[in-house]
Amino acid sequence: MKDILANTGCCVIVPTYNNEQTIGAVIDSLLEYTQQILVVNDGSVDSTSGILRTYESIEVVGYSRNRGKGVALRTGFKKAVELGYSHAITIDSDGQHKASDLPKFVAHLKEHPNAIIIGARNMTVDNVPAKSSFGNRFSNFWVKVETGFDMPDTQSGYRLYPIKALNDIKFYSRKYEFEIEVLAKAAWAGIELTYIPIDVYYPPQEERVSHFRPFKDFFRISVVNTILVTLAFAWYWPRNIVRRYRKKGFKQAMREDVFGADESNVKVAIAIGYGIFMGIVPIWGYQLLVGFALAHLLKINKAIFFIFANISLPPMIPLILYLSYVTGGIVLNQEAWQLQLPDEFTFEMVWQDLEQYLIGAVMFATIAGLFSFLIGYGVLSFLRKGK
């Protein structure tokens, strides 16, 4: 038999915990394709350990106490790198995945050598649990928010990882939520996410063995997604746009991303006005986080938003504070609203009249945003006829 993983730098990692009913059949099916198999025994207390000892041609690592799938996968990655492998295909030991799909991963690896390749399951087959289908859609949505990659199955355990490229990334998750964390952090590190269609078998309910705890594990996944989404909007998306504009420069960014945007003049003008609004609104320190989150939900062009949100750069902050303070005086009919440039205007004045500043900042942001929308739409209509 030809070993399909020979000379690929790739092995198969099988994490297992109390899968005595299926682990033997899974290994037997894998041995029809490759000898490069590494099983991680995640503290099994049934007969799994004895079954594994009957296979002399496979590598087995393990520990006495169950620590979770995330730890098992990370343990497998570390051991595989020590053995000289650069890639690893992970497959669950519950018998849902088919070894016959291994050649698909090998073929896709040649085209995408630095990618995480996910085996996307057909979720329309018989016996698919409703909670699995819902959980998968939930996970797919948040992974797209966190990374920009639109993946059909982010919960599949049948994957190919570029484990050597992942070696320098710090991971914290210990259980099922690791499979979400690794996708987000890999994408942030510049690793591509891609997928191939695979077969899947879901046994009838009475024959199914699952260690997924619906409430606890779903809660852990939700917490990790919350952290990752926050990091994505506070760091990942802004970082990517900053990198892009450092290379382009302001003029090129305006030419390509504003005047060259493949959107209607109305949508571009909305993004301009929204950027000005968010650059002024008094949520200092959170403007980009909130701005990117709302831009994503409202489908507003993030690049254009970011360009114009930079109205709040340090040289502009004193002027924005002053005009917000003045606007608040007008709204509240205070004498302090008189338009002049007082030499004594200080941050202490803003703090003492915080209500006046906050009301004025919201009003000034709204007016500036609407004015920028109108001016932007007029200029775009003149320069981009037909849009």
N, C-alpha and C positions, 0 to 999 in steps of 0.2 A: 504493500500500500504506500502511495506517495503521501508524504507529510505536507499538507498544503501551507503550513506555517514555516516550513524550513526556509532559511535565508530571508525571512521577512523581518526579523527582529521582534517578532510578535509571539506572545503566548496567550493561553486562555486562563483566566482566573475565575474560580468557582467559589464564592462565599457560601457557606452552609451552616445552618443551625437546626438541629433536630429534624433532618430530612431523611430519616432512615428508609422511608417508603419509596423515595425517588432518586436519591443521590447515586445509587449504583447504575440505574438506567441512564442517567445523565452522563456519567463518566464513560460508560460503554459506548454511547452514541458519539461522544467527542473523540474517543480513541479510533473511531473509523476514519477520522480526518487528520488527527495530529497526536503526537506524543508530548507536545509542549504544553502540559497542563499543570496548573498550580491550584491546589485546593486550600482554602482558608477555613479551618474548623473553628467557628466562633463560639467555643465553649459548649458544644453539644453534650447532652446528658443521656441521650438515647443510644442506640447501637451504631450511630453514624461513625464514630471513631473506629470501631471494629471493622466496619465495611471498608473504610479508607485504607486500613492496614493490608487488605487483600490485594491492593494495586501497587505493584513494585515499580512501575514505570512512571508514576506521577510524583510530583513534588507536593508535600503536605506541610503546612505550618498551622499552628493553632495555639490556643491558650485555654486555661481551665474554666474561666468565667465568661459568660456571654456579655459582650460589650457593644453589640449593635452592628448593623450592616456597614455604616460609615467607617467604623474602626476596622472592620474586616477588609473592606476594599482598600483602605489606606495601608494596612499591613501587607496586603497582597501586592500593591504597587511598589512598596519599599523593597520587598523580597524580590520581585521581578527585576527591578533595576539592578539589585545586587547580583542577580544571575546573568546580567548583561542584556536584558531585553529593553527595547526603546518604546514598544507599544504593547498593549494588553487588551484582549477582548474579554469582557465580563459577561457571565451568563448565570442566571439564577438557577438554584438547584432544586426547584420545585417541579420541574418537568414541563413548564409552560412554553419554554423556548426550544427550538429545534436546531440540532447541530448541522443540519443540512443547509442552514443559512450562512454558515461560516465562509464559504467561497464568496458570497456577496460582500462581506466585510473586506476580504482580501483584495477583491477587484476594486472596491471603492478606495481602499487605502492607497493604491498606486496613483490615483487621481488626486487624493487629498491627504498627503503624508503628515500634515501638521494639524489635523482636525480631530475633534471628537465626533465620532460617527454613531448616531443613535439608531437602533433597530426599531422602526416605527411599526407598532402592532396594528393589525386590523381589528378595530374595536367593535366591528359589527358581527363577529362570529358568535356562535351559540355560547350561552352560559357566562357572558361577560357581566360581572357584578355591576349594578347601577352605580354604586359608590366609586368603583374604579373609573367608570366613564366620566362621572362628574369631576372626580379628583384630577383626572388627566386634563380636562378642559380648563379647570381652575389653574393648574400648574402651567399649562401652555401660555395662558394669558400673562401671568406674572413673569415668566421667563422672557417673553417678548418685551415687556415693559423694562425689564432689567438689562437686557442685552441688545434688543433690536432684532434678534433672530426669531423668525416665525417658524416654530417647530411643531409637528403634528403629534408628537408623543414624548413628552419630557419626563415621564415616569417609568419608561421602559428600562429594565435592568440589563438588557442585551445591548452592549455598547462596545465600541473600540476607543480606547484612550491613548493619546500620545504621552505615556507616563513619564518619559524623560523630560518632556517640555513642562509637565506639571510639577516637577520636582522642587522648584523654587517657590511655589505658591503655598501660602500658609492656609490650612483648612482647620476648622474648629468643630464641625458637626460630627456627631458620633453615630447617628442612626439613619433612618431613611432620608432625612432632610439633606444628608450629604450629597445626594444625587441632584439636588437643586443647587446647592452651594457651588459644587464643582463646575456646573455649566456657567453660572454667572461669573465666577472668578476667572475661569479659563477664557471666556469671551473678553473680559476686561483686560486680560493679558495679551490679547491679540490672537488667540486660538480660534479657529473657525469652528462653528457648529453646523453639522450637516446630518443627513439621515438617509436610510435606505428602508424600503418596505420589507417586513419579515412576516412569517407565519407565527401564529400563537395558538396554544391549546389551553382552554379553560375547562377543567374537569367539572362534573356536576358538583353541586354544593356539598353533598355528603362525602365526597372524596377529596375535597380541597383542603390543603394544609397551608395556612397563612399565619405569619407572625406579625402582620401589620395590625396595630391596635388603633381602630378608627378614631377614637377621641384623642388619645395621647399623641399619637404620631401625626395626626392632622394638625393638632395644636402646635407641635414642634415645627412642622413645615410652615405653618402660617407665621410663626414668630421669625423664622429665618427669612421668609419672603419679605416681611415688614422691614427687617434690617437691610436686606439687599436692595429693596426699592428705595429706601432712604439714602443709601450709599450711591445708588445709581443717579438719583436726581441731584444729590448734593455734591457728587464728585465725578462719576463716570461720564455722564452726558456733558456737563460743563467742560471737563478735561478734554474730551474729544473735539468739541467745538473750538476751544482755545488753541489746541494744537493745529487745527485746520487753519485758523486765522493768523497764527504766527507764521505759517508758511505762505499764506496768501497776501496778507496785508489788507488794510481797510478798503482801499480803492478796488482791489481785485474782488474782495468779498462783496462789496456793494454791486459791482458789475455782474458777478456770477450768481450770487445768492439772492439778491434783491431784484435787480432789473432783469436778470436772466432766469428767475424762478419760473418753474413750469406750473404756475398757479395763476388764477385770475387776479386782476388788479385789486378786486375787493378783498380777497384772501390775503394778499401781500400787505395791503394797507391795514387790515385788521392786525396782522402780526406786528407791523410797525407801531401802531397805536398801543397794542398790548405790551410791547417791550418798553415803551416810554412810561406807560402806567406802572408796570411792575418795578421799573427803575426808580420811581419816585415814592411809591406807596410806603408808608412807614413801618416796614417789617425788616429793618436792617439786620443783615446776617442770614436771613431766610428768603431773600428775594428770588435767588436762583432756584433754591429747592422748591418753593411754592410755585414759582413761575414755570419751571420745567414740568412739574406734575400736572398743573392745569393745562399747559400747552399740549401735553400728551393726551389728556382726557378730552379736550376740546378740539383736537386735531389742528392746532395752530402751528405754523412753521417754526420749529425750535431754533433753527439757525438765525432766521430774521429776528425772532424775539430776542435772542442773545445779543445780536449786534446793537439793537436799540436800547436794551436794558442797561447797557454800559454808559448810559447818560449819568449814572450814579458813580462814575469814577471819582477818585479823591478831589481833583481840582474843581469839580462841579458841586461837591457836597455842600460847601458853605452857601452857594447861591440857591440850591434846592431848599436848604433849611430856611433861608431867609424868605424866599417866595412862599413857602408853605406857611410860615409864621404870619406873613402879611395877609395871605388868603384867609387864614383863620380869623385874623382881626376883622376883615371885611365881613365874613359870615356872622361873627359874634357882635359886630358893630362896636368894636373896641377902638379907642383913640389911637392905640399903638399901631394901627394898620397903615398910617400915613406912609406913602411911598417915598422913601428917602434911603440913603445909604449911610446908616449911622455908624460912626467910627467905634462906638461902644457895643455894637451887636456881638453877642457872645453865645456860647453854648449854654451858659448859665441862664440867660434870658429864656431860651427855649425850654429848659427844664422847669423854670419857675412858672411858665405859662404853658404847661404841657398840654392841657386840654385844647388851648388855642392852636398849638402846633399840630396835634394829631388830627383835629377836624380840618385844619387848613391843608395838611399834607394829603389827606384823602381827596379833598375837593380839588386841589391843585393837580394831583395825579390824574384824576378823572378828566379835568379840563384839558390838560396837556395831552393825554392819550387821545381824546376825541379830536383835538386840533391837529395832532400828528396824523391821525387816520385821514382826515379831510385833505390836508396838505399832501400826504403821501398818495392818496388816491388821485388827486389832481395831477401831480407830477407823473405818476405812472400812466395815467390815461393819455397824457400828452406824448410821453416817450415810448409807450408800449401799446400803440394802437392795435385794436383787435383782441386785446386780452380782457 
